[in-house]
Amino acid sequence: MISVLEKDVKIREVAASPEAVVLLTKMFNIDTSVCTGVEKVAIIMDQSGRRFKPRLDVQLPMPLPNETAGKDRKEILSMICESLDVSQLKHLLQLISLYVHPVVAKDESVVSNFLKLNSSAQERMQAEAELRDVYTMFIMPLISSELKREDELNQALFQRLNNILLITNRELENYGGHLRQFIVDDKGVVLLATFGLRGATFPNMISCHCLPCTTALHNALQVELGIDCQIGATFGRAYCGVVGGISRHEYAVLGPCVNLSARLMCSSCNPGILVDNSVRLRAKTEFTFNSLQPVKAKGYVNPVPIFEPISAAEKRWGKPIRDFVGRKEQLNYIFRWAKHIAYSKDEKKSKMLYIQAESGFGKSALISQALLEVRKKIFQKKKRVIITRNISNDGDRMIPFSMFRCIFKDVLCEMRHSEAENSVSTISSSLSSSEEIRDLEMASIGEASTSANTVTSTSSREERFMILAKEVDAPAEFLEIAGRHLLGIHDLDTTGLKRAANENMMESIVDVMARAFLRCTAHADLVMMVLDDVHMLDELSWRVVQKLFNKAGNLFIICASRPVKSYKINIDPIFWSELHEKYAKELRFSDMYLVGLPEHEILHLVSKRLGYEARDIDMFFCVDLHAKSGGMPHFATQMLDIIKKRNLYCEMENGKVGWRKDIRNEEVFSF
């Protein structure tokens, strides 16, 4: 109904639906002339004031005019409250507590009547104030909060702000945090959240609650709303208590660590999330951190070290680059294929894209960026997307089914045991501990890791694996290979399971591997299986990939490797030939070759890394950088980081940014 009212309501107006009008008329007189439109929507308040009056025939607990003469608001409010019974007062207290910080509301509910009667509000405020170790998180969504003249644009802005608030509250509730402030002004949108206050303190708080919540919130805003944000987070001692006067005050968190988190949020070098050293020291076993240039901050004598947290999942898959440049044609190509599978209403058939390039040309960066685009655009359309990725390493050629060490962990988290589970339950209700939540986030970057309405089982990984093995009629050898050797599940009961014949044992296991994967992902609209460095992949893994390609309908396989002319791959030659001939004609297979970035894209890379407009960059500087890097984005980025760190550039006489005049040749060629 709210969405129906939007078209009839302007800025600074309050509207009531026909059903709401019926309820309001029981206590208020509403002028029917304020009802507009076919649905008789009532504009009950605008800039001129409210358009309804209390009905005289309804007994309201309102004092008479002669009783309120000469009394202030506080006294009048006391008179109204005195006329209410206990149940009405409790209901009023619940309503008021919605507008108060949870810590204050809880303190007020537990303070005994004796203390309330024998102490002043000021004394209680002083007693409740404290110094605590608090995790503070400043969040800045990168959107404009400026009001426009067009009502439609403003309504869209209000909806985005409301969605930001809902998602933030959802993630904080999942991990046990508090929302302190939600500020919208001429400077933009800023949210302040905390962990560590009364009611929000946990064992291993930083590693199990704070940082997982920070990354989950960042990802949720990015995926569900398509909004990038900058988050600054710190941990330290802060004043936690009420600030302001007796009659007008608020609960606040104050201290140098709070100021630092705001500074980190606004930092120009913020890649998405920045934390201080206190956070790093308390989460270094669960997260890895990229060290960045220290910053000067208020309340700190020395420059403060800052870090970018990288979760286990991001470390394994690679983190999307915020200032990604170029490859638009390749990104669009990948997205079109993914979209075709996700939205196709005809009989679906799997697709495969094979990306070839030498090291340094950005295969992994392109894949990470493509996955981010798919998650953003397709997930927002309420499509069920599962993304799983494996990166092969030296020695994997010698390990049978090596890629399924990661793949099976991912798809087991996605398996649904019954159709009934598809319509109920969420991640937060289905997982029993924060450790399982982290495991789930480290698994698939599909629907599960976004905390959207996804269903997984409450059972453990071992139980899910045994259920899966029975459903696909797996032989005992499958449990030995997939369970013990790949997943590390040692206590498996193989009694009663059949054994595969020796002459076709491996072929049987390959077939079961494929059927198990299809069983776990059958409910998804799109499954993206990304295999990086497949020139190091073993032969049996390739045979499973071949089976999946032939049997799956919702599967998009992306393979990346060094050029196959220089690096042999263990794929079946007949299947390789069919991919390039039969399946290429059916538009189910395609090759993609990456080359160096052209000069104009290197120009945009320089612009983003150095922080200047593209028109202000000297073209000779870009040509020189392009020649030295060979157009390889990895090396060009490294060179620009060194140039910026050593201050090897300056504004020249022509107003352009280029090499410093006094630079020595050995400095230029020392990259």
C-alpha positions in Angstrom: 0.0 0.0 0.0 2.9 2.4 0.7 4.1 2.0 -2.9 0.6 2.9 -4.1 0.6 6.1 -2.0 3.9 7.3 -3.4 2.5 8.7 -6.6 -0.1 10.8 -4.7 2.2 12.2 -2.0 4.5 15.2 -2.4 7.5 16.3 -0.3 6.7 17.2 3.3 3.2 15.6 3.2 1.8 12.8 5.2 -0.8 10.6 3.5 -3.2 8.0 4.8 -4.6 5.1 2.9 -8.4 4.4 2.9 -7.9 1.7 5.5 -5.8 4.1 7.7 -8.5 6.8 7.4 -11.1 4.4 8.7 -9.0 3.7 11.8 -8.2 7.4 12.3 -11.8 8.5 12.1 -12.5 6.5 15.3 -10.5 9.1 17.2 -10.1 12.1 14.9 -12.3 14.2 12.6 -10.8 14.2 9.1 -12.1 16.6 6.5 -13.2 14.5 3.5 -12.0 17.3 1.2 -8.4 16.3 1.8 -9.1 12.9 0.1 -7.7 12.8 -3.4 -7.5 10.4 -6.3 -9.5 7.3 -7.1 -8.3 5.5 -3.9 -9.4 8.4 -1.7 -6.0 8.9 -0.3 -6.1 11.5 2.5 -3.3 14.1 2.9 -3.6 14.5 6.6 -0.6 16.8 7.1 1.5 19.2 5.0 3.6 22.4 5.4 0.5 24.3 6.6 -0.1 21.9 9.5 -2.3 18.9 10.3 -5.7 18.5 8.8 -7.4 16.4 11.5 -8.8 17.2 14.9 -9.5 15.0 17.9 -13.2 13.9 18.1 -15.0 15.3 21.1 -17.1 12.2 21.6 -13.9 10.1 22.2 -12.6 10.2 25.7 -8.9 10.9 25.4 -6.6 11.3 28.4 -6.2 15.0 27.6 -6.3 17.6 30.4 -8.8 20.4 30.1 -7.7 23.9 29.0 -8.2 25.3 32.5 -6.0 22.6 34.0 -3.1 23.3 31.6 -3.1 27.1 32.1 0.3 28.3 33.1 2.0 24.9 32.9 4.9 23.9 30.7 5.0 20.8 28.4 6.6 18.6 30.9 3.9 19.2 33.5 1.2 18.7 30.8 2.8 15.4 29.7 2.9 14.2 33.3 -0.8 14.9 33.7 -1.5 12.9 30.6 0.6 10.0 31.7 -1.0 10.0 35.2 -4.4 9.3 33.6 -3.1 6.2 31.8 -3.3 2.7 33.3 -0.4 0.3 33.7 -0.9 -1.5 30.4 -1.2 1.8 28.5 2.0 3.1 30.1 3.9 0.0 29.2 2.7 0.3 25.6 3.7 4.0 25.5 7.2 3.0 26.9 7.6 0.5 24.2 6.8 3.1 21.5 9.2 5.6 23.0 12.0 3.1 23.3 12.0 2.7 19.5 13.4 6.2 19.3 16.1 5.7 21.9 19.5 3.9 21.7 19.1 0.2 22.8 21.6 0.7 25.6 19.6 3.5 27.2 16.3 1.7 26.7 17.7 -1.4 28.4 19.2 0.6 31.3 15.9 2.3 31.8 14.0 -1.0 31.9 16.3 -2.6 34.5 16.6 0.4 36.9 14.5 -0.3 39.9 11.7 2.1 41.0 13.6 2.7 44.2 16.6 4.2 42.3 14.3 6.2 40.1 12.6 7.7 43.1 15.7 8.3 45.2 18.1 9.7 42.5 17.9 12.4 40.0 18.2 11.9 36.2 21.5 13.7 36.3 22.9 11.3 38.9 21.7 8.3 37.0 23.3 9.6 33.8 26.6 10.1 35.5 26.5 6.6 37.0 25.6 5.0 33.6 28.5 6.7 31.7 31.6 4.5 31.3 34.8 4.0 29.4 34.7 0.9 27.2 36.7 -0.8 24.5 34.4 -0.2 21.5 34.6 -1.2 17.8 33.4 1.9 15.9 32.3 1.8 12.3 31.6 4.8 10.1 29.8 4.0 6.8 29.6 6.4 3.9 27.5 5.3 1.0 28.8 6.9 -2.2 25.5 8.5 -3.3 24.2 12.1 -3.6 21.7 13.2 -1.0 20.8 16.4 -2.7 17.1 17.0 -3.2 16.0 17.7 -6.8 13.1 19.7 -8.2 11.5 16.6 -9.7 9.4 14.7 -7.1 10.1 11.3 -8.8 13.9 11.7 -8.3 13.4 12.7 -4.7 11.1 9.7 -4.1 13.8 7.4 -5.6 16.3 9.0 -3.2 14.1 8.5 -0.2 13.6 4.8 -1.2 17.4 4.3 -1.5 18.0 5.9 1.9 15.3 3.6 3.4 16.9 0.6 1.8 20.3 1.5 3.1 18.9 1.8 6.6 17.1 -1.5 6.4 20.1 -3.4 5.1 22.4 -1.8 7.7 20.0 -2.7 10.5 19.6 -6.3 9.1 23.4 -6.9 9.1 23.9 -5.4 12.5 21.1 -7.5 14.0 22.6 -10.6 12.4 26.0 -10.0 14.1 24.8 -8.3 17.3 25.8 -4.6 16.7 24.1 -1.3 17.4 23.2 1.5 15.0 24.2 4.8 16.6 23.4 7.4 14.0 22.0 7.8 10.5 22.9 11.2 9.2 21.7 12.8 5.9 22.8 16.3 5.2 24.4 18.5 2.5 27.7 16.7 3.0 26.2 13.3 2.1 25.1 10.2 4.0 26.9 8.7 7.0 26.0 5.9 9.3 27.7 5.2 12.6 27.5 1.7 14.1 29.2 0.1 17.2 30.1 -3.2 18.8 31.2 -3.6 22.4 28.5 -1.6 24.2 26.4 -3.2 26.9 24.5 -6.0 25.2 26.8 -6.2 22.2 30.0 -7.7 23.7 31.1 -11.2 22.6 34.1 -13.5 22.8 36.4 -13.1 19.8 34.3 -10.0 19.0 36.5 -8.5 16.3 37.2 -11.6 14.3 33.8 -13.3 14.7 31.3 -10.4 14.7 32.8 -7.0 13.9 34.8 -7.6 10.7 32.4 -10.2 9.3 29.6 -7.7 9.8 31.7 -4.9 8.2 32.4 -7.0 5.1 28.9 -8.4 4.9 27.4 -4.8 5.0 29.8 -3.6 2.4 29.0 -6.5 0.1 25.2 -6.3 0.7 25.1 -2.6 -0.2 27.2 -3.3 -3.3 25.2 -6.3 -4.5 21.7 -5.6 -3.4 21.5 -1.9 -4.1 24.5 -1.4 -6.4 25.9 1.2 -4.0 29.6 1.4 -3.3 30.6 2.7 0.1 33.6 3.6 2.2 33.9 2.2 5.7 36.3 3.2 8.4 36.6 1.0 11.5 38.6 1.2 14.7 38.8 -0.4 18.1 39.8 1.4 21.3 38.8 3.0 24.6 35.9 5.5 24.3 33.5 7.4 26.5 30.0 5.8 26.3 27.2 7.7 27.8 24.7 10.5 27.6 25.8 13.9 26.4 23.8 17.1 26.5 21.4 18.7 29.0 19.0 17.1 31.4 15.9 17.7 29.3 17.6 17.4 25.9 20.4 14.8 25.5 21.4 11.7 23.5 23.6 8.6 23.9 27.0 9.1 22.4 30.3 7.3 21.9 33.3 9.7 22.0 37.1 9.3 21.9 40.2 9.4 19.6 39.4 6.0 18.1 35.9 7.3 17.1 37.5 10.3 15.4 40.0 8.0 13.7 37.3 5.8 12.2 35.6 8.9 10.7 39.0 9.9 9.3 39.5 6.5 7.7 36.1 6.6 6.2 36.8 9.9 4.4 40.3 8.9 3.4 41.1 9.3 -0.3 43.0 6.1 -0.3 40.1 4.1 1.2 39.6 1.0 -1.1 36.3 0.2 0.5 37.2 -0.8 4.1 40.0 0.6 6.2 40.8 -0.4 9.8 43.5 0.5 12.4 46.2 -1.6 13.9 44.1 -2.5 17.0 41.6 -4.3 14.7 44.4 -6.0 12.7 46.0 -7.4 15.9 42.7 -9.0 17.0 41.8 -10.5 13.7 45.1 -11.4 12.0 44.5 -15.2 12.2 41.1 -15.0 10.4 41.8 -12.1 8.0 44.8 -10.9 6.1 45.6 -7.2 5.8 47.2 -5.0 3.2 49.3 -2.3 4.9 48.7 1.2 3.5 50.5 4.6 4.1 50.0 5.8 7.7 47.8 8.8 8.3 48.0 11.7 10.8 44.9 11.8 13.0 43.5 14.0 15.8 44.4 12.6 19.3 47.4 10.6 18.1 51.0 11.9 18.4 52.5 9.6 15.7 51.1 8.7 12.3 48.6 5.9 12.6 49.1 2.7 10.6 46.1 1.7 8.6 45.1 -1.5 6.8 42.7 -3.0 4.3 41.1 -6.2 5.6 40.9 -9.1 3.2 38.7 -12.1 4.2 39.6 -15.7 3.5 37.1 -15.7 0.6 38.6 -12.6 -1.0 42.1 -13.9 -0.5 41.2 -17.1 -2.3 39.2 -15.5 -5.1 40.8 -12.1 -5.4 39.2 -8.8 -4.6 37.6 -6.7 -7.3 39.6 -3.5 -8.1 37.7 -0.3 -7.3 39.5 1.7 -10.0 39.2 -1.1 -12.7 40.0 0.3 -16.1 39.3 -1.1 -19.6 38.1 -4.5 -20.8 34.6 -3.1 -21.3 34.0 -5.3 -24.3 35.1 -8.4 -22.5 33.0 -7.5 -19.4 29.9 -7.0 -21.5 30.5 -10.3 -23.3 30.7 -12.2 -20.0 27.6 -10.5 -18.6 25.6 -11.2 -21.7 26.3 -14.9 -21.5 25.5 -15.0 -17.8 22.3 -13.0 -18.3 21.2 -15.4 -21.2 21.5 -18.4 -18.9 19.8 -16.7 -15.9 16.8 -15.3 -17.8 16.4 -17.9 -20.5 12.9 -19.4 -20.5 13.7 -22.0 -23.2 15.6 -25.2 -22.5 18.8 -24.1 -21.0 22.2 -25.3 -22.1 25.5 -24.7 -20.4 28.2 -22.4 -21.8 32.0 -22.2 -21.5 34.3 -19.2 -22.0 38.1 -19.9 -22.2 40.3 -16.8 -21.4 43.9 -17.0 -22.5 46.7 -14.5 -21.6 50.2 -14.3 -20.3 50.8 -13.5 -16.6 50.2 -9.8 -15.8 47.6 -9.1 -18.5 44.8 -9.2 -15.9 42.9 -12.5 -16.3 42.1 -12.8 -12.6 41.2 -9.1 -12.3 38.9 -9.3 -15.3 37.2 -12.4 -13.8 36.8 -10.8 -10.3 35.3 -7.6 -11.9 32.9 -9.7 -14.1 31.7 -11.7 -11.1 31.0 -8.4 -9.2 29.0 -7.1 -12.2 27.0 -10.3 -12.4 26.3 -10.3 -8.7 25.2 -6.6 -8.8 22.9 -6.7 -11.8 21.5 -10.3 -11.8 21.1 -10.6 -8.0 19.1 -7.3 -7.9 16.6 -9.0 -10.2 15.9 -11.6 -7.5 17.6 -14.3 -9.5 19.2 -17.2 -7.6 22.9 -17.1 -8.4 25.7 -19.4 -7.2 29.3 -18.5 -7.9 32.1 -20.9 -7.1 35.8 -20.6 -8.0 38.9 -22.6 -7.9 42.5 -21.5 -8.5 44.9 -24.3 -9.5 48.4 -24.4 -8.2 51.6 -26.1 -9.0 51.3 -29.8 -8.3 47.5 -30.0 -8.8 48.2 -32.0 -12.0 49.2 -34.9 -9.8 46.2 -34.7 -7.5 43.0 -36.5 -8.8 39.9 -34.2 -8.7 42.0 -31.4 -7.3 39.6 -28.6 -8.2 36.8 -30.1 -6.1 38.5 -29.4 -2.8 37.1 -25.9 -3.1 34.1 -26.6 -5.4 32.5 -29.2 -3.2 32.8 -27.0 -0.1 31.0 -24.3 -2.0 28.1 -26.4 -3.4 27.5 -28.3 -0.2 26.6 -25.0 1.5 24.1 -24.4 -1.3 22.4 -27.8 -1.2 18.8 -27.8 -0.2 17.3 -31.0 1.2 13.6 -30.5 0.3 11.3 -28.3 -1.6 9.8 -27.1 1.7 13.1 -25.5 2.6 13.1 -23.4 -0.5 10.4 -21.1 0.8 11.3 -20.6 4.4 14.1 -19.9 6.8 17.1 -17.6 6.3 20.8 -17.8 6.9 20.6 -16.2 10.2 18.0 -18.7 11.5 19.5 -21.7 9.8 23.1 -21.4 11.2 23.8 -22.1 14.8 27.0 -20.2 15.3 29.1 -17.3 14.0 31.7 -19.8 12.9 29.3 -21.5 10.5 28.3 -18.0 9.2 31.9 -17.3 8.4 32.3 -20.7 6.8 29.3 -20.0 4.6 30.6 -16.6 3.6 33.9 -18.2 2.7 32.2 -20.7 0.5 30.0 -19.4 -2.3 29.7 -15.8 -3.3 26.2 -16.5 -4.6 23.0 -16.0 -2.7 24.3 -17.5 0.5 27.1 -15.0 1.2 24.8 -12.0 0.7 22.5 -12.8 3.7 19.5 -12.6 1.4 16.6 -15.0 1.8 18.6 -18.2 1.1 18.0 -21.6 2.6 20.7 -23.9 3.9 20.4 -26.8 6.2 21.0 -26.7 10.0 23.0 -30.0 9.6 26.7 -30.1 9.6 28.9 -30.4 6.5 29.4 -34.1 7.3 25.6 -34.8 7.5 25.0 -32.8 4.3 27.7 -34.8 2.5 26.2 -38.2 3.7 22.7 -37.1 2.6 24.2 -36.1 -0.8 26.0 -39.4 -1.2 22.9 -41.4 -0.6 20.8 -39.3 -3.0 23.2 -39.7 -5.9 23.7 -43.4 -5.0 27.5 -42.9 -4.5 29.8 -45.8 -4.2 32.1 -46.2 -1.2 35.1 -45.0 -3.2 33.4 -41.6 -3.7 33.2 -41.2 0.1 36.9 -42.1 0.3 38.0 -39.7 -2.4 35.6 -36.8 -2.0 34.9 -37.1 1.7 38.3 -38.0 3.2 40.8 -36.7 0.8 39.1 -33.6 -0.6 36.8 -32.4 2.2 38.8 -33.7 5.1 35.9 -35.6 6.6 37.4 -38.7 8.3 34.6 -40.2 10.3 32.5 -41.5 7.5 30.4 -44.7 7.8 30.6 -46.6 4.5 28.7 -49.7 5.7 25.9 -50.7 3.4 27.3 -48.7 0.4 28.1 -50.5 -2.8 31.6 -50.6 -4.3 32.4 -49.6 -7.9 33.8 -52.2 -10.2 37.6 -52.0 -10.6 37.5 -51.7 -14.4 35.4 -48.6 -14.4 35.9 -47.2 -10.9 37.2 -43.8 -11.9 34.6 -43.3 -14.6 31.9 -44.1 -12.0 33.4 -41.6 -9.6 33.6 -38.9 -12.3 29.9 -39.5 -13.0 28.9 -39.3 -9.3 31.0 -36.1 -8.9 29.0 -34.5 -11.7 25.6 -35.7 -10.4 26.5 -34.4 -6.9 27.3 -31.0 -8.3 24.1 -30.9 -10.3 22.1 -32.0 -7.3 23.4 -29.2 -5.1 22.9 -26.4 -7.6 19.7 -27.5 -9.3 17.6 -24.8 -7.6 19.7 -21.9 -9.0 18.9 -19.8 -12.0 22.6 -19.3 -12.8 25.7 -21.2 -11.6 29.0 -19.7 -12.4 32.0 -22.1 -12.0 35.2 -20.1 -12.5 38.4 -22.1 -12.9 41.6 -20.1 -12.9 45.0 -21.4 -14.1 43.5 -24.5 -15.6 46.8 -25.3 -17.4 47.7 -26.8 -14.0 44.4 -28.8 -13.6 44.5 -32.6 -13.4 42.9 -34.8 -16.1 40.1 -36.3 -13.9 38.9 -32.8 -13.0 38.7 -32.0 -16.7 36.6 -35.1 -17.2 34.1 -33.9 -14.5 34.0 -30.5 -16.2 33.2 -32.2 -19.5 30.4 -34.1 -17.8 28.9 -31.0 -16.3 29.1 -29.1 -19.6 27.2 -31.8 -21.3 24.5 -32.4 -18.6 24.0 -29.0 -16.9 21.6 -26.3 -18.1 22.2 -23.5 -15.7 26.0 -23.6 -15.7 28.4 -21.0 -17.0 32.0 -22.2 -16.9 34.8 -19.6 -17.2 38.3 -21.1 -17.6 41.5 -19.0 -17.6 45.0 -20.1 -18.3 48.3 -19.1 -19.9 48.2 -19.5 -23.8 47.6 -23.1 -24.7 50.2 -22.9 -27.4 52.8 -22.6 -24.7 51.2 -24.6 -21.9 49.6 -28.0 -22.4 46.3 -28.7 -20.8 45.1 -32.2 -19.7 41.7 -32.0 -21.5 40.4 -34.7 -23.8 41.5 -33.8 -27.3 38.1 -34.9 -28.8 36.2 -32.7 -26.3 38.6 -29.7 -27.0 38.0 -30.1 -30.7 34.2 -30.3 -30.2 34.3 -27.1 -28.1 36.0 -25.2 -31.0 33.9 -26.6 -33.7 30.4 -28.0 -32.7 29.8 -26.0 -29.6 31.3 -22.7 -30.9 28.8 -22.9 -33.7 26.0 -23.4 -31.2 27.2 -20.3 -29.3 28.0 -22.4 -26.2 31.8 -22.0 -26.4 34.1 -19.0 -27.1 37.7 -18.2 -26.8 38.9 -14.8 -25.4 42.5 -13.6 -25.8 43.7 -10.7 -23.6 46.3 -8.2 -24.9 47.8 -5.1 -23.3 45.6 -2.1 -22.6 45.7 0.7 -25.4 47.2 4.1 -24.6 43.8 5.8 -23.9 43.0 3.2 -21.2 46.4 3.7 -19.7 45.5 7.4 -19.6 42.4 6.6 -17.6 44.4 4.3 -15.3 46.9 7.2 -14.6 44.0 9.5 -14.0 42.5 7.3 -11.4 45.7 6.2 -9.6 47.1 9.8 -9.4 43.8 11.5 -8.8 43.7 13.9 -11.7 41.3 14.5 -14.6 42.3 12.7 -17.8 42.5 16.0 -19.7 45.2 17.2 -17.2 47.6 14.3 -17.8 50.5 14.8 -20.2 50.2 12.4 -23.2 53.9 11.8 -23.4 53.8 10.6 -19.7 51.1 8.1 -20.7 52.9 7.0 -23.9 56.1 6.5 -21.9 54.3 4.5 -19.2 52.5 2.4 -21.9 55.8 1.6 -23.5 57.5 0.6 -20.3 54.7 -1.6 -19.0 53.8 -3.0 -22.4 50.1 -2.1 -21.7 50.0 -4.8 -19.0 47.6 -3.5 -16.3 49.4 -5.3 -13.4 52.8 -3.7 -14.1 51.3 -0.3 -15.1 49.5 -0.2 -11.7 52.7 -1.2 -9.9 54.7 1.5 -11.7 52.1 4.2 -10.9 52.2 3.2 -7.2 56.0 3.7 -7.2 55.7 7.0 -9.1 53.2 8.2 -6.5 55.1 7.0 -3.5 58.4 8.5 -4.7 56.7 11.6 -5.9 58.2 11.3 -9.5 55.5 13.4 -11.1 54.6 17.1 -10.9 52.5 19.8 -12.7 54.5 21.0 -15.6 54.7 24.5 -17.2 51.9 23.7 -19.7 49.6 22.8 -16.8 49.7 19.1 -17.5 50.8 16.4 -15.1 54.0 14.5 -16.1 57.5 13.5 -15.2 59.4 15.8 -12.8 62.0 17.9 -14.6 64.8 17.1 -12.2 64.2 13.4 -12.3 67.2 11.2 -13.1 67.2 8.6 -15.8 68.1 5.9 -13.4 64.9 6.6 -11.4 62.7 6.3 -14.4 64.3 3.0 -15.5 64.5 1.5 -12.0 61.0 0.0 -12.1 
